[in-house]
Amino acid sequence: MNYKDFQDYPQLIQILKSRKLMITDEDQAIEFLKKVHYYRLSAYFIPFQYPKNSDQKDIFKDNVTFEDIANLYNFDAELRELFFSYVSDFEIILRAQLSHIHTKKYNPFGYMEDPHSLKRELRIKDIFLFYEFISQANKEKQRSHEEFIEHIKKKYKINDLPLWVLVEILSFGAMSKFFKLMQLPEQLEFLEFLEMKDIRVNVFENWLESLAYVRNICAHHGRLWNKNLVKKFKEDIKYPFLNQSVSRDKVFFALSVLAQILKDSSIKRRFKALLQKYPHIPTKSMGIPQSWETLSPWSDL
């Protein structure tokens, strides 16, 4: 296989300039490339270049500057930080409430010992999901070297952990599986806690899975701002949320879901401030509709 030859920073600058990118301060651009490697940054070139199927492939449009690309990259980084901070808040709530609601009814080890505590008897897909969850939980236990885990094991001479301990080492994705396995009354109790009892449970199950997907993009520093989300959010047409014209595979929908769940006005304030800080970002690529602040849940914050 013929790979591209290694290019040092000055050579990369010349390549960009040959493609009509305006670079007024080459030293500053090189310093940026030392922190963000060229291949990673190239994903942010695309909105500023002519289409790949045109005769000007890889050429930048008129008057595009290196600062434009750096600003888009920095915007995306700050957008990830914003999303991650709020999804982390929700993750802690999820751990606290699911363990509380489930343990209250079935005891701390009910998830393992009581066959009626989780959906694992009737539908084949629930049985598979249960064993997938248990397998994931066991892997997390083996991988974890947290002192509190070792303390519990030694003190009580047990291998299985009480649920209120287990949730502290489970991933967001594993917690979304646990919610899906919970019996309907317990699911509804959690939705009532969130003041979302009118949403269909299967829609909320999907929202958890989709939030976990977006969370992982942020955790691994992936491009987010214009990404088409593989885990598309479902909608509940009877639930007063945004409107049917809003794209459900874009980051704006994901942020809106968090705003609906957390009901924290600071998410709106910080999101608005971010958009104002970078006024030239093409918001349509994020799935943001016009007058987004007038739509629920944003209008309620």
N, C-alpha and C positions, 0 to 999 in steps of 0.2 A: 504493500500500500504506500502511495506517495503522500506523505504528510507535508504541510507547509513548512518552509524553512523558519528557523528561529529569527525573530526580529527584535532588536533592542529598542528602547524607548524612542530615541530620535528617529529610527526607521519607521516606527508605528505612527509617529507624528507626520512624517512625510507621506505615508500611505493615506492618512486622513485628509491631508491637504490636497493630495492628488485627486481625491474624490469630492473636492469643492467644499470641504468643511472649513469655515473661517476660524483660525486660531491666532489670536493676537498676542498671547503670552505663552510661548512654547514651554518655558520652564515650569510655569504653573500647571500646564496640561500634563507634563511629564510627572510632576509630583502627584497629580490625581491618579495617573495610571499606575504609579507605584503602589497605591493603596487599593485600587480597584482594577483587577487585571483586564486586559483588552477584550478577551473573549466574553467575560461577564458583562462588560459595558456594551458590547456590540448589540445586545438585545434591546438596548435603549436607542440605538441608531435608527431602527426601523421606522418609527413614526415620522422621522425627519428626512427619509430617503425616498427616492422614486420607487414605484412598485418593482418587485423582483422580476416580473414578466415584461418589463418595459425595456427599451433599448438603452436606458440610463441606469441599469441595475447597479446598486451599491453607491450611486452618486447622490450627494446630499442636495436638497432643494435650495433655492436661492436664499442667501443671507442667514443660513443656519450657522450658529456658533458652537464652539466647544462648551461654552457656558450653558447653552440651551440643554445639551445632553447631560451635563453635570447636574443641572437643576432638576431634570426629570428623574435622574438616579436618586438624588437626595430626597426628592418628594416621595418616591416609592419607599425609601428606607424609613422615612418618618411616618408614612401611612402604615407600614408594617408594625412599627413601634406602637402606634395608636391602637391598632386592632388588637395586638398581642396583650397590651396592658388591660384592656377591657375583657377579652376572652379569658384571661387569667383570673380576673375577679369572678367571672361566672364559674370557672372551673372549681374554685374554692367553695362557692355556694353549692354547686352540683355535688361535690364530695360530702359536704356537711348535711345537706337535706336528704339525699338518697340513702345515706347510711342511717340517719336518724329515723326516717319514715319506715325503712325496711326492718331495722333492728327493733323498733318499738313493737312491731307485730310478730316478728318471727325469731327473735333473740339474736345475739351477735354472730352465731354460727349457722343461722337458719338458711343462709344462701347455699350451704353445702349439705346440711342435714335434713332439712324439711323439703320433701319433693313438691309441696304445694306453694312454696315461697316464691318460686320463679316459674315461668312458662317453660316446661321441659318435658311434658307428658303427651301432649296431643299432636301438635303439628311437627312434621319432620324438620322443617326449617328452624323451629324453636329448639328442638333437641340439638341440632348442629350448632346453633348459636350459643346454647348453654355450654357445650363442651369447648367451643372456641373461646368463650369467655374464661372458663376455668383454666384452659391451657395457657391463655395469655396472663392470667393472674399468677399461675405457678411460675411462669418465666420471669415475671416481675419480682416475685419473692426470691427466686434464686439469684437474680441479678443484683438485687438491692443489698447494700452493705450499711444501710441506715442503722444507727445504734439502737433506736427504739424498736426496730424489728428483732434484732438479736436479743434485746432485753426481754421482749414478750415471749420469744421462743424458749429462752432459758428459764425464765421465772415460772412459766406455766407448763413447760415441757410439752409443747404442741408444735405441730407443723402447719396446720391451718390457722389462719389469723382471724380474729374477730373483725367483722366488716368495718367497724369504725377505724381499725388500724389499716386494713387492706386498702381502703380507698386512698390513703395517703401516698401509696406507691403506684396506683393505677394511672394509666394514661387517660387523656380526655377521650380517646377512641374507645378504650375499654369501658369507661363510665357510660358512654353512649350505648354500648351493647347492654350494660347492666340495666339501664332505664328501659330498653326495649324488652328485656326479659321480665321486668317487674309485672306483677298482676295489675289489672286495670284500676282497681280502687287506689292502689299506692301511686300509680302514675297520675291519676286525677288529683290526688292530694298534693303532689309536687306542683302540678300546673296551677292549682288553686293558690299555693304559696306564691307563685310567680304572678298571680292575678291574670292568668291566661287560661282559665277553665273552659272558655268557649272554643278554643282551637281544637281541631281534630288531633287525636293522639298520634296517628300515623304521620301526620304532617310534622308534628314536633319531633318525633323520632328521626325523621329525615333532617330536620334543622340541626339536631345534635351531630349527626354524621357529617353534615356539610360544614358545620363550624369546626369540627375536628380536622377536616381536610384543610380548611383555610388556616387554622392555627398552625398546622405543620408546615405550610408554605412559609409562614412568618418565622417559625422556629428555625427553619433551614435557610433563611435569608433569600427566598425565591422571589422572582418578579411577581408583583401582585396587582399593580394599579390597573392594567388593562387585560389581565388574564381571563380567559374563558374557563370558568371553574368546571372541572370534570364532575364533581359532586354537586349537581344542580339543586337548588332549593325548590321544594314543592310549595304550592300555594293552596290556601284554603279560601275558596271564593266567598264563603260565608263569614270569614273572619276579617274585621276591619283593619287591613294592613296594606299600606302603599296602594297600588292599583295594578290591574292586570297588564298594563303596558310596560311595567318596569321589568327589565331583564333579571331573571332569577339565576343567572350564571355569572354575575359580576360582583365585584367587591362591595358596591353600594348596597346591594341586597343583604350581603353578609353583615355589614355595619348596621343596617336597619334592623336586622334580627336581634343583634346585641342591644340596640337601643330599646327595642320592644321588651326584651327580657329584663334588662337592668333598670330601665326607667330612670336613668342617671342623666341629668341635664348637661353634665360636663362633657359627655361624648359629643353632643351637638356643638357645644362651644368650641371644643378642640378641633373638631372636624371642619367647622367654618373657618377657624383661624388658619388651619393648614391650607385650605383652598385659597384663602386670601393671601397667604405668604407666597404661593406659587400660582399667580393668576393666569398664567399662559398654559397651564396643563389642560389638555383636551378632555374635559370631564365626561363627554359622551362615551369615551372609551372605557370609563369606569361604570357605566350604566346609570349615571346620575341624570334624572329627568329635570326639565325646567320646573322651577317653583317647588323643588323637593322639600323645602321647609314647611310647605302647606300640607304635606301628606302625613298621615299617621304612620309611624309613631312620632315623627319629628315635630309635628305641630303640637304635640302634647307635652313636649319637654321645655 
